[in-house]
Amino acid sequence: MGTLYYGDNLDVLRRYVKDETIDLVYLDPPFNSARNYNAFLKEEDGTMATSQIRAFEDTWRWGTESERTYEALVLQSDKLGQAMQALRVLLGTDNMMAYLVMMAPRLVELRRILKPTGSLYLHCDSTASHYLKILLDAVFGQGNFRNEILWYYYNKFGSKKSKLFANATDTILFYVKDVKSAFVFNPILEKREKPTKQLRRKWENGKAVNVKDKDGHVVYCLKEDRMVDNVWRIPCLQPASPERLGYPTQKPLALLERIILASSNPGDIVLDAFCGCGTAVDAAQKLGRGWIGIDITQLSIMLIKKRLRDNYGKIDISVVGEPVTVEDATKLAADDKYQFQWWALGLVGARPVEQKKGADAGIDGRILFRVGKAKTSPLQQIIISVKGGKVGVRDVRDLRGVLDREKAAIGVLITLEPPTGPMGVEAASAGFWEQCPRIQLLTVAELLGGRSVRYT
């Protein structure tokens, strides 16, 4: 019912998504916050991992690629090119300008793929919302702007030492492809308190007494269905929320459900160009929409596949851009060893672990499982090590040492190259856990062919 694309969303949009095929676009791009975002991923037992994984870096810098993209935008001599020139006069070549140059061509492609009746919701915050609206006005046309939605998430508390008001809102900019078309918009109702001046009485000592406020006015509040306005009062995810996956910038499902319900119908196609941990595609799947998700990290692709299968069972998920052959995997390992690690861990359903010295040294991923169906049975641990280069018997010995140190049930070494004979002998010498080899050697070729970790 949906497709995930691993890769740069600009390249994916240009190569794979045809003109006027998408009903609704949601994008929650990096906010240019100058921060590094780490993921604390939830373990199989529901607890949050103590180690952290670098999910993405939200810092943009002007460079040769920014200059090249800027020149291409200006040469188009349209409103977007004019807007970019004006912004450069204002901003120069600072980090904000580099961020806007990154966003501009993506907005052009997103407008291209929208149906004439389609809509776009861009999620941002006060860091760049005013600049992004200029770009959207240039790309979509000022007349196709519908709303600036404020997501009021309640629970940000400021410090008395900070000389500013605490941020408690994000901005969502709502545009349509063509305001003159029959674009989809489904009004939404919510329960809200409405202050009234109708009379209400309470009884004291057998006598009727009017209910009054502190100023002496007779008032009361009535819960009623009201049309949703542009202030969306939806709490952000709390640390203990069962929705929380540990991914930075994760948005609540209720927020995405509201957008999808408002601007699409069952069977429509929803596209999220920066899909992160997949809240938009999760909401689309839940509400009976088709979906497309795009992300540039294997960490996101891995999380989304697991999230959807945990929530909806064995659904049909097509993934484009992931390695499907050993040659593909070899190229990925050469290009980016961490993306290769995350992809390989996804093949066996393992969760990644931060690469660092100390307690977790030598561990790339973990699988937690219980013996039997009883929830009271203790959790067992499988340690995963991934090697994308040459391997030898020392790698097996190192894994055995980690296995003993962690008191884990099983250790798995995933390799691109076939293991040597001495590696097999060393692995066999570790013996068995239950009926399964305590150290298992698996190649990428074997995993692509359907082999898996043995632990039951």
N, C-alpha and C positions, 0 to 999 in steps of 0.2 A: 504493500500500500504506500510505500515511500522509498526514497532514494537518498543516501548519504554520499556526499562528494568529499574526498580528502584532497585538499589543495588550496591554492590561492583563489579566493572567490571571484576576483576579476577574470582570471583565466577560465575558471569553471563556467561563469556566466557567458562568456564569449564563445566558448567551445561547445557547450552542451545544452544551453537553455534557449529555446527558439523564441522568436518575436511573439508577443501577445498571447502567452500560454499560461500565465500565472494570475490567479484571482486576488491574492493577498500577499504582500511582502511585509515581514516584520524584520527589523534589524536592530540589534543591540551591540553596536560596534564598540571598540575601546573608546574611552572618554577623553583620551589624552590627559590622563591624570598624573603622569610622571611617576607611576608606581609599578612595582613588580608584584604580580598576583600569584599566590601559592594556593595549591589545592590540598585540603586535608580530607582524604577520601574515606568514606564509611566502610568499615570492615563487614564481613559476612554476618557477624553476630549483632550488627546494629550499632556497635560502638564506633567512635570517630578515631581514625588513625592519629598517632602522635607525630609521625613523620610528615613532612610536607614536600610537595612536588611543585616545581616552577611551572605554572600553567601558561602564563604569557607575560610579556613585558609591554606595558602601556606607555611607552616613551617614544616620541618621534623626533627625528633630527633631519635637518635639510642636508641633502647630498646630491650627487650627480643624477640619481634616479628621480629625485624630486624635481630637479631643474628640467630634466627631459620631459617629464609628465606635464609640468607647468607650461613649457613651450608648446607642446602639442595641444593643450587646452586653449591657449591664447590664439593659436593659428586657426582655430575653428571659427573665430570672429562671430560668435553668437553671444547670447546673454551670459552664458556661463563663462566664456572667455573674458568678457568685460568685467564680470564679477570677480574673477580671479585676479585680474590686473588691479582692480580697486583694493582688494584685500592685501595684495602684495605691497601697495603703497602704504597701507595702514600698518601691516605687520612685519614687513621686510621678509627675511628668510629665517624666521625663528621657528621654534618647534611647533607652534600652532599652525603656521603656514604649511609646514611639512605634513601635518595631520590632515589639513583641508585638501591639499593636493592629492593625498592618498584617497580621501573619501569621494572627491568630485567624479572621477571616471566610473566609480562603482554606482553612484546615483544615476548616472546616464544609462548604464546597463540595466539597472533595476527598473527604470521607467520603460525602457525598450521591451522588457519581457512581460510587463503588465498588460492584461487585457484592457480594452477601452473602458470597461466597467470596474476595473480593479482599484485597489487602495494600497497605500504604503503607510506604515507606522514606524517612525524612527525614534528609538529610545536613547536618550542622552541625559546630561545634567547641565548645570549652570556653567561648567567649564567651557563648553563650546556650543551650547544650544543656539545662541544668537548668531554665530557664524554659520552653523549648519542650516539655519532657516534661510539665510541669504542664498546658500547653494541650492536648497530645495526650491526656493522661489525662481531661481534662474533656470533650473532643470525642468520643473513641473509647471511653472507659471504661477504667478502670485494668486491668480483667481482660483486655482485648484487647491489652495490651502483651506482646510476645513476647521481644524481645532489645534490649539495648544493644550494638551491634556497634562494635568499635574497629578502624578502618582504620589499621594500622601501616605507615607508608610509608617506614620505614628511615632516610632520609638527611638528617634535619635535625640540624645541628650547632650546639651552643650556644656562646656566647662566654664565656670565662673571666671577663669583666668583668660578665656578667649574673648577678644574684642570683636565678636560677631555673633549673629544668631545661628543656632544650630541648624544644619541642613536636615530637612525632613521630607523633601520632595525630589523626584526626578521629573524630567520633561519628556513627553512623547508627542512628536509632531506628526499630525495626521493629514495626509494629502490624498487626493484621488487623481487618477490618470486624466479624466475629463469630467469636469463638474456638470457639463451639459448632457452627459450620458446617463443612463439608468444605473448608476453605480450602486452596488449593494450597500445598504445600511439598514440594519435591524435594530430598532429601538430596544433598549434594555431597561428593565425596572429593578429597583432595589428597595429594601425596607429601610426607611429613614424616619427619624423623629421629626415631627412637625409641631412647632409650638402653636398653640391656639389660645383664644380667649373664651372658649366655651366653658360653661359653668361645670365644676365638678364639686361634689360634696363628700365629706367624710363624717363619720359619726363619733361623737364624744359625749359620754354620759347620756346617751339616748337622744341627743340633739344633733341636727344637721349643721355642719360648719363648712364654710367655703375654704377651698385650698388656695392659698395665696403665695406669691413669691416674696422675696425679701423687701420689695418695694410696695407690697400690699396689693399687687394686681392678681386677679383671679386667673390662673393659667394652668395648663397641664400639657403633657406631651403625648402625642398619639403616634404609634407605629403605623405607617401606611406605605403602600407601593408608590414610589416616585420615580420619575424618569431620571436616569443617571445623567449627572452634569459633567463638566470637564474636570472636576476634582474627584479623583478615584481613591476612595478611602479603603485601601487594601493593605493589611499588615505585611511587613517584610517577613522573611523566614527567620524564626527564632532558632537558636543553637540546638534546641532539643526537638525541632520539628521533624516528623517522620519523612517529610519531603526532602529534607536537606541531604545533599550528596557530598558536601564538602568542597564543591567547586566554587571558586571565587566569582562574585557577581551573579550568582544564581538568583533568578527571579521566581516569585511564587506562581504556581500553576493557575491560580484564580485570575491573575493579571492577564495572562495569555489567553485564557478561556474567554475573558470578556472581549478582548480584541477580535478573536476569531469568530465569536458569536455575532458581534456587531457588524463585521465587514466581510463575511463569507457565508455560504450555505453548504449543507451536506453535499459531499462529492466534489467541492471546489478544491483547488490546489493552493496550498500555503507554502511560501518559501522563506526560510530564515538564512540569511547570507553570512551571519556570524553565530553559528548555532551553539557554541559553547558546550554545556552539558545537556542541551536538547529539550528545554522546557517548552519551546514553541512546537516542536515536532511531537512531543508527548501530548500536549493539549490538542493538536490537530488529529492525532490518532484517536484520542478519547472521544472527540466530537464528530468522528466520521468524515474527516477531510483527508484528501491526499496531501502529501507533503514532500518537500525537498529541503535538506539541511546541508550546509557547506561549512567546513572548518579546516583550518590549516594545520591542526595538530592531531596526531594519532591518539593522544590522550582523550580528546573530545570524542572522536569517532568510537573509541573503545567504550567510553562511559555511556554514550547514547545507545549503542547496541545492547549493552547490558541492561540499561534502564528500561528500554522498550520491551525486552524479553522478560524481565522481571515483572513488569506491569501487565503485559498483554499476552504472554506465552510465546509460542513459536510463530511469530508473524513474519511476513515476507519483507525482508530488508535488503535492498540492493545497495552495494557499496562500490562506488567508482573511484579509482585512483589508488586504492590499496594494492599492495603486491599480490599477484595471483600466481606467480612463478618464482622459482629460485633466483632467476636472473633479476626479476623486479626487486626481490628482497635484498639481493646483493647491492643493487644500485642505491636502495634506500639506506642501507647500512653505511655505504660510502658517503652519501650526502649528509646524513644526520644520524648519529648513533643512538640518540635518545628517541627519535621518532621510530627507529627500527626496534628498539627495546620495547616501546609501548605497543607497537604492532605485534611483536612476537608474544608478549604477555597476553594480549587479547586473544591469540590463537588458543590458549589453554585456560582462558577465563580467570587469569590472575590479576591482582591489583598491584600497581607499581609502588615501589618504595624509593624514597629519596636517596640519591647517591651521596654518601658522606662517609667520613671517617668515624670510627667509634662503634656504637652498639649494633648498627645495621650494616656494617662493612661487609661486602661480599654478597649482599642480597639485592636483587633487582625487583623481585615481586614475591607475593605470597598468595597462597590459597588456604582458606580456613574451612574446615569441614567437621562434621560430627559422625561418629560411628553409630549406625542405626538411626531410627527415627525419633528416639526420645530426646526432647528438648533439654533434658537435664544431663545428658551425656556430655563429657568434656569436649571442648574444641581441640581438634588436631591441626597441625600446621604443616604445609608444604612450602619449602623454600625454593625459589626459582632463580637461576643465574642464566643470563643471556650473553652469548659471545658471537660477535659478528665478524671476527677475524680468525686467525690461526689458533688452533687449540691443541692441547697436549695433556699428558697425564697429570701435570701440576694443577690444571683447572679442576680435575676431579678430586684431587687431594684437598684443594682449597675448599671446595664445596662440602666435602666430608667434614672438614674442620668446623665450618659454619653450622652444619647439621648437628654436630655434637654440642657446640656452644649454645645453640638455640633450643636444644632438646626437641627438635622437630621430628615428625614422623618420617617424612620423605624429602629428598632433595632432587631437583630436576635441573639438568644442564641442557639448555637449548642452544644449538650451534648451526651455523651456516654450512660449515665443512663437516664431512663425515668423521666420526670419532675414530681414533687410531685403535689398533689392537690392544696396546697397553692401557688405554683409557677404559676399554671394556673390562679388562681384567681387574683394574683398580675399582671400578664401579661394582663389579660382582662381589668383591671382597667385603663390601659394606654389609652384605647380608640382606635380610628381609624385614619389612614391617608388616605384621599380619601375613598375608599371602602375596604382598607386592614388593618388588625390589626397592630397597631403601634408597638407592641412588639410581636414577633413570636418565639415560642419555637419549635425547630426541633431536633429530635434525629438522630444519625448516621444511625440507622436502617431505619428510614423514608426516609432519603436522598438516601440510597442505594436502597430503594424500588421505587424511582422515584419522591418523593416529592421535592418541590423547594420553594424558597422564593417568596412570593406574593408581587408584587409592581405595577402591572398594571391590 
